[in-house]
Amino acid sequence: MSMNLQIKNGRVVDPANKIDAVQDVYVADGRIAAIGAAPAGFTPAQVIDASGLVVAPGLVDLSARLREPGYEYKATLESELNAALAGGVTSLLCPPDTDPVLDEPGLVEMLVHRARILNQSHVYPLGALTVGLKGRELTEMAELTEAGCVGFSQAENTIEDSTVLLRAMQYARTFGYTVWLRPQDPHLGKGGVAHGGPLASRLGLSGVPVISETIALHTIFELMRTTGARVHLCRLSSADGIALVRAARADGLPVTCDVGAHHVHMTDLDIGFFDSNARLVPPLRSQRDRDAIRQGLRDGTIDAICSDHTPLDDEEKLLPFGEASPGATGLELLLSLALKWVDECLPGKDAIPTAVARVGCDAARVAGLAAGTLSVGSVADLCVFDPAVRWKVEAAALRSQGRHTPFLGYELPGQVRYTIVSGRVAFTR
């Protein structure tokens, strides 16, 4: 049950509506009632004094694994949605690589229903593009969409047969669905655990070459030209890949893309002495690639930053680098890592609005969600954070059941103070 809420004296940052000013925000019936002056007859049941704080739309995360169904021993919907709220994330998309895979309407309905009962962040599933993610038969995309899927993905599973991908894109184009693909050649770098470069050779780790990403991109773009399908590229990792996306956009192809928050900051050198927390998919690449990611985010070639949240337990991470499962926890770090990027690359008054856009309205636009904005009448999902606070990343303080991140021990900027979902204060720090 939401009540009338007034958030006063905060710096309202709403890039979708080009607002950046100290103003009051009024919430009624779970929606934004007004910004600036109170609506007629408005009496607040609760007032939040946001002096010195930034009042922004709730964050939209394009990739967060919630581990349900199937992997509840690693994490539960409840633990991960608590982590989302602590990170200011009010809408999140979950990939279909659960167990069983999200390839049937009943499974999707169950997940959506579970998330709704918990009454925390909004959960939007991506359906499997092929049955069992095996890359052979297409799923019933129309039925999965009715069940609540907002797009179709292969998660980390590649499609070896280009005919299947062609058919999937033709089908998606006919119905106006978006295909979500992580560009990786099925054979090049298969089984690789680190960026294919001098460091991997020195450490004796099997490499994933950049051409694994670029060859896949060439294939995807040719299929897009043939079918006219809309594609979202998940977690680009290389300078060459970003250059190809820039060219494809200039050609008018309907393509969008995101990067994982880790790749905005780290390089393969952060593997250090075989730190398995830095074992990620795609792998952390060279400094040149990292710099190109930062530039792509600045100029808008890269639409959004996602957390690529992948909670893993100790049994999967406390292993030799090559044997450890890839992935890191990220929901609670997403805002801070976006702010750290603008602190380092975009000093000045546009910094915070740009960070908020890349994890808010830009991500929402990619996913086709009515989120990431404080427009009057829109659902009142807000993230109120203190940009001046710096906090240390400590495993014990994380709410996610996955405590593994390469940022352990780092000091990061910006801390969430309140998260409001559908007009209800769902989290307070």
C-alpha positions in Angstrom: 0.0 0.0 0.0 1.6 3.3 -1.0 0.9 6.6 0.7 1.4 10.2 -0.1 5.1 10.9 0.0 7.1 14.2 -0.3 10.8 14.1 -1.0 12.1 17.6 -0.3 15.3 19.7 -0.9 17.0 17.0 -3.0 18.8 17.5 -6.3 16.4 16.0 -8.8 18.2 14.4 -11.7 15.9 13.1 -14.4 17.9 12.9 -17.7 14.9 11.7 -19.7 13.1 15.0 -18.9 16.4 17.0 -18.8 15.8 18.0 -15.2 18.7 18.8 -12.9 17.6 21.1 -10.1 16.9 21.2 -6.4 13.1 20.6 -6.3 10.6 18.7 -4.3 9.0 15.5 -5.6 5.5 14.5 -4.7 4.2 10.9 -4.8 0.6 9.8 -4.6 -1.1 6.4 -5.4 2.2 4.9 -6.3 2.9 7.4 -9.0 4.8 10.7 -9.5 2.1 13.4 -8.7 4.2 16.5 -9.2 7.7 17.9 -9.3 8.3 21.4 -7.9 5.0 22.7 -6.4 2.7 20.4 -4.4 -0.5 19.3 -6.2 -3.7 20.8 -5.0 -4.9 19.4 -1.6 -1.8 17.2 -1.2 -1.0 16.2 2.4 2.1 14.0 2.8 1.9 11.0 5.1 5.7 10.8 5.0 8.4 13.4 4.3 12.0 12.5 3.3 14.5 15.4 3.7 16.9 14.8 0.8 19.1 17.8 1.5 22.5 17.1 -0.1 21.2 14.0 -1.8 20.4 13.2 -5.4 16.8 12.1 -6.2 16.9 10.0 -9.3 14.7 7.5 -11.1 15.2 3.9 -9.8 18.0 2.1 -11.7 17.2 -0.3 -14.5 19.6 -3.3 -14.7 19.8 -5.2 -18.0 21.3 -8.3 -16.6 20.9 -9.7 -13.1 20.8 -13.5 -12.5 18.4 -14.1 -9.6 19.1 -17.9 -9.5 15.5 -19.0 -9.4 14.3 -21.4 -10.5 16.9 -24.1 -9.9 19.9 -22.6 -8.2 18.4 -21.5 -4.8 21.4 -22.9 -3.0 23.5 -20.1 -4.7 20.9 -17.4 -4.1 17.2 -16.8 -3.8 14.8 -14.4 -5.3 14.4 -12.8 -1.9 18.1 -12.3 -1.2 18.9 -10.9 -4.7 15.9 -8.6 -4.7 17.0 -7.3 -1.3 20.4 -6.7 -2.9 18.7 -4.9 -5.8 16.9 -2.5 -3.4 20.1 -1.8 -1.5 21.7 -0.9 -4.9 18.8 1.4 -5.9 17.8 -1.0 -8.7 14.0 -0.9 -9.1 13.7 -2.8 -12.4 15.8 -5.7 -13.6 16.0 -8.1 -16.4 16.9 -11.7 -15.7 18.5 -13.9 -18.4 16.9 -17.3 -19.2 19.7 -19.6 -18.1 17.9 -20.8 -15.0 17.2 -24.5 -14.3 14.9 -25.4 -16.0 15.6 -22.8 -18.7 12.9 -20.1 -19.2 11.6 -21.7 -22.4 8.0 -22.4 -21.4 5.3 -19.9 -20.5 4.5 -21.7 -17.2 8.0 -21.2 -15.9 8.0 -17.5 -16.8 4.6 -17.0 -15.2 5.8 -18.7 -12.0 8.9 -16.5 -11.8 6.9 -13.3 -12.5 4.3 -14.3 -9.9 7.0 -15.1 -7.3 8.6 -11.7 -7.8 5.2 -9.9 -7.6 4.4 -11.6 -4.3 7.7 -10.4 -2.8 6.6 -6.9 -3.8 10.2 -5.6 -4.3 11.9 -4.5 -7.5 10.1 -5.2 -10.8 11.4 -8.3 -12.5 11.3 -8.7 -16.3 12.4 -12.1 -17.6 14.1 -12.6 -20.9 12.8 -15.8 -22.6 15.0 -18.4 -24.2 15.5 -17.9 -27.9 15.9 -21.7 -28.5 14.5 -24.7 -26.6 16.7 -25.5 -23.7 19.1 -22.8 -25.0 20.5 -25.7 -27.2 20.5 -23.6 -30.4 18.4 -26.0 -32.4 14.6 -25.3 -32.2 13.0 -21.9 -31.7 10.8 -21.4 -28.6 7.2 -20.2 -28.8 8.1 -16.6 -28.6 4.5 -15.3 -28.8 3.4 -17.4 -25.8 6.5 -16.4 -23.8 5.8 -12.7 -24.5 2.2 -13.2 -23.2 3.7 -14.8 -20.1 5.8 -11.7 -19.4 9.1 -12.0 -21.4 10.4 -8.6 -22.7 12.9 -10.1 -25.2 14.7 -13.3 -26.2 18.2 -14.4 -25.4 20.6 -17.3 -25.5 22.4 -16.1 -22.3 25.9 -17.5 -22.6 25.0 -20.2 -25.0 25.9 -19.6 -28.6 23.9 -20.8 -31.7 26.3 -22.8 -33.9 23.9 -23.1 -36.8 23.5 -19.7 -38.5 20.3 -20.9 -40.2 18.7 -21.2 -36.7 19.7 -17.6 -35.8 18.4 -16.4 -39.2 15.0 -18.0 -38.5 14.9 -16.7 -35.0 15.6 -13.1 -36.3 13.0 -13.5 -39.0 10.4 -14.6 -36.5 11.4 -11.8 -34.0 11.2 -9.2 -36.8 7.7 -10.3 -37.8 6.4 -9.8 -34.2 8.5 -6.9 -33.2 10.5 -8.7 -30.6 14.1 -7.8 -29.7 16.8 -10.5 -29.9 19.4 -10.2 -27.1 22.8 -11.8 -28.1 26.2 -11.9 -26.5 28.5 -11.8 -29.5 30.9 -14.8 -29.2 32.0 -17.2 -31.9 31.0 -20.8 -30.8 34.5 -22.2 -31.6 37.1 -19.4 -31.3 38.4 -19.3 -27.8 36.0 -22.1 -26.7 37.0 -23.0 -23.1 39.1 -19.9 -22.8 39.2 -18.2 -19.4 41.1 -15.0 -20.0 41.7 -12.3 -22.6 43.7 -13.8 -25.5 46.8 -11.6 -25.1 50.4 -11.6 -23.6 49.2 -11.8 -20.0 47.2 -15.0 -20.6 50.2 -16.5 -22.3 52.5 -15.5 -19.4 50.1 -16.9 -16.8 49.5 -20.1 -18.9 45.8 -19.4 -19.1 43.7 -20.4 -22.2 42.7 -17.2 -24.1 39.5 -15.9 -25.7 40.7 -13.7 -28.6 39.0 -10.4 -29.5 38.1 -11.9 -33.0 35.7 -14.3 -31.2 33.6 -11.2 -30.5 34.2 -9.4 -33.8 33.5 -12.4 -36.1 30.2 -13.0 -34.2 29.3 -9.3 -34.7 29.9 -9.5 -38.4 27.5 -12.5 -38.6 24.9 -10.8 -36.5 25.0 -7.6 -38.6 24.7 -9.5 -41.9 21.7 -11.3 -40.5 20.2 -8.0 -39.3 20.6 -6.6 -42.8 18.8 -9.6 -44.2 16.0 -9.8 -41.7 15.5 -6.2 -40.4 15.4 -7.6 -36.8 16.2 -5.5 -33.8 19.1 -6.8 -31.8 20.5 -5.8 -28.4 24.2 -6.8 -27.9 25.0 -7.9 -24.4 28.3 -7.1 -22.7 30.6 -5.9 -25.4 34.2 -6.2 -24.3 36.5 -5.0 -27.0 37.6 -1.8 -28.8 37.2 -3.5 -32.2 33.7 -4.7 -31.3 32.7 -1.2 -30.3 34.1 0.2 -33.6 31.9 -2.3 -35.5 28.8 -1.3 -33.6 29.5 2.4 -34.3 29.8 1.6 -38.0 26.6 -0.6 -37.9 24.7 2.3 -36.3 26.0 4.7 -38.9 24.5 2.3 -41.5 21.1 2.6 -39.8 21.0 -0.9 -38.3 18.6 -1.1 -35.3 21.2 -2.2 -32.8 21.8 -1.3 -29.1 24.4 -2.6 -26.7 25.5 -2.7 -23.1 28.7 -3.4 -21.1 29.2 -5.0 -17.8 30.1 -2.6 -15.0 33.3 -4.5 -14.3 34.6 -3.9 -17.8 34.3 -0.2 -17.4 37.0 -0.2 -14.8 39.1 -3.3 -15.0 41.6 -4.9 -17.4 43.2 -8.4 -17.6 46.0 -7.0 -15.4 43.5 -7.1 -12.5 43.6 -10.9 -12.6 46.9 -10.2 -10.7 48.0 -13.4 -9.0 45.2 -15.6 -10.4 42.4 -13.8 -8.5 39.4 -16.0 -9.4 37.0 -13.0 -8.5 38.3 -11.5 -11.7 37.2 -14.6 -13.7 34.4 -13.1 -15.8 32.5 -13.7 -19.0 33.4 -12.1 -21.3 37.0 -11.9 -19.9 38.5 -8.6 -18.8 40.4 -7.3 -21.8 43.3 -4.9 -22.4 43.7 -1.3 -21.3 43.0 -0.2 -24.9 39.7 -2.1 -24.8 38.8 -0.6 -21.4 39.5 2.9 -22.7 37.3 2.3 -25.8 34.5 1.1 -23.5 34.7 4.4 -21.6 34.7 6.4 -24.8 31.8 4.4 -26.2 29.8 5.1 -23.0 30.6 8.8 -23.3 29.6 9.2 -26.9 26.5 7.0 -26.6 27.7 4.2 -28.8 27.2 2.0 -25.7 23.7 2.5 -24.4 23.9 1.2 -20.9 25.9 -0.2 -18.1 24.5 -3.4 -16.5 25.7 -5.2 -13.3 25.9 -8.6 -15.0 25.0 -9.8 -11.5 26.0 -13.5 -11.1 25.9 -14.7 -7.5 28.2 -17.7 -6.9 29.1 -19.6 -3.8 32.5 -20.3 -2.4 32.6 -23.8 -3.9 32.5 -22.3 -7.4 34.9 -19.4 -6.7 37.6 -20.6 -4.3 39.3 -22.7 -7.0 42.2 -22.3 -9.3 41.5 -19.4 -11.8 40.8 -21.7 -14.8 38.4 -23.9 -12.9 36.5 -21.2 -11.1 33.0 -20.4 -12.3 32.9 -17.0 -14.1 30.8 -14.2 -12.7 30.6 -11.7 -9.9 28.0 -10.0 -7.7 27.1 -6.6 -9.0 23.6 -5.3 -8.1 24.8 -3.3 -5.0 27.8 -1.9 -7.0 26.1 -0.8 -10.2 25.4 2.8 -9.1 28.8 3.3 -7.5 30.6 1.9 -10.5 28.7 4.2 -12.9 29.6 7.2 -10.6 33.2 6.1 -10.4 33.3 6.1 -14.3 32.0 9.7 -14.6 34.2 10.9 -11.7 37.2 9.7 -13.6 36.1 10.4 -17.2 33.5 13.2 -17.1 34.2 15.7 -14.4 31.8 18.6 -14.3 28.1 19.2 -13.9 27.0 16.7 -16.5 28.7 13.8 -14.7 25.9 12.6 -12.4 23.1 13.0 -15.0 25.2 11.0 -17.5 25.8 8.2 -15.0 22.1 8.2 -14.0 21.1 8.0 -17.7 23.3 5.0 -18.5 21.8 2.9 -15.6 18.3 4.4 -15.9 16.4 5.9 -18.9 18.9 4.6 -21.5 18.7 1.0 -20.1 14.9 1.3 -20.0 14.7 2.5 -23.6 16.8 -0.5 -24.7 14.5 -2.9 -22.9 11.3 -1.1 -24.0 10.3 -0.4 -20.4 8.3 2.6 -19.1 10.9 3.2 -16.4 13.9 5.3 -15.6 12.0 8.6 -15.6 10.2 10.9 -13.1 7.6 12.0 -15.5 4.4 13.1 -13.8 2.0 10.1 -13.9 4.7 7.5 -14.2 5.2 4.8 -11.6 7.1 6.2 -8.6 10.3 4.2 -8.7 13.1 6.3 -7.2 16.7 6.0 -6.0 17.8 8.6 -3.5 21.6 8.6 -3.0 24.4 10.5 -1.4 27.0 11.3 -4.0 29.5 12.5 -1.5 29.8 9.3 0.6 32.6 6.9 -0.1 32.2 3.3 1.1 34.4 0.2 1.2 33.3 -2.9 -0.6 33.3 -5.7 2.1 31.9 -9.2 1.5 30.2 -9.4 4.8 28.2 -6.2 4.2 26.7 -7.3 0.9 23.1 -8.4 0.9 23.4 -10.7 -2.1 24.2 -14.3 -1.4 27.0 -14.0 -3.9 29.9 -12.3 -2.1 32.4 -12.5 -4.8 33.5 -9.4 -6.7 36.9 -8.2 -8.0 36.1 -4.9 -6.2 36.5 -6.3 -2.7 38.5 -3.8 -0.6 37.9 -0.9 -3.1 36.5 2.4 -1.9 33.6 3.5 -4.2 31.7 6.8 -4.5 27.9 7.2 -3.9 25.7 5.4 -1.5 21.9 4.6 -1.8 20.0 6.1 1.1 16.4 5.3 0.0 14.9 3.1 -2.7 11.2 3.7 -3.5 9.3 1.1 -5.5 5.8 2.0 -6.8 5.6 4.8 -4.2 6.6 2.6 -1.3 9.8 3.2 0.6 11.2 -0.3 0.2 14.8 0.4 1.5 16.3 2.8 3.9 20.0 3.0 4.9 
